[in-house]
């Protein structure tokens, strides 16, 4: 099915471990985004990639890195996981057109113990 | 800078009664506004969007929202709530700096009572 695919769906990490969250879209969108969702805070932007070859920090980038591997794939890396990074992570894709709207993945639920 | 405020963190309604979820926005430009719904342990689904065309926007599942520039509001309504409407709802404004990043409200959790 067309859309945004995130892997894994669930992950438990120990403090200090590293991992990469994968995101791929097959809609040929230029822009991709990583958000984290925490209770009572809505979704907050971690990093985004307006187009292939570019990445920029969002509202809460500390502790994360990203790679826009190609037009389809945008990965999020936690180099040294901390309990404060326990969250649900959503990837999205879109076009740089006013009002275009995002397509979201189904999310990755990450717990850091 | 753009921002969005959802005025109620929780709303409870009885099945069959109207739903009103309130959202105010702040934007220096003509904004694009969205409502998304998230059912428990699910991703986000677009309900409707406003992009400077008709001010009354109709969405899926009987929801609609009215853009009121004078009040800087974009409230979500539905005439008759259904049990399946129980979910969290997010009001979103799109940044107009050229990257069209989404700015989310903190969400309103809708509870529907039998």
Interface residues (C-beta under 8 A of the other chain):
Chain A: X31 X33 X35 X40 X41 X42 X43 X44 X45 X48 X50 X56 X58 X90 X92 X94 X96 X97 X98 X99 X100 X101 X102 X104 X105 X106 X107
Chain B: X9 X32 X34 X42 X43 X44 X46 X49 X50 X51 X52 X90 X94 X96 X98 X99 X100 X101 X102 X104 X105 X106 X107
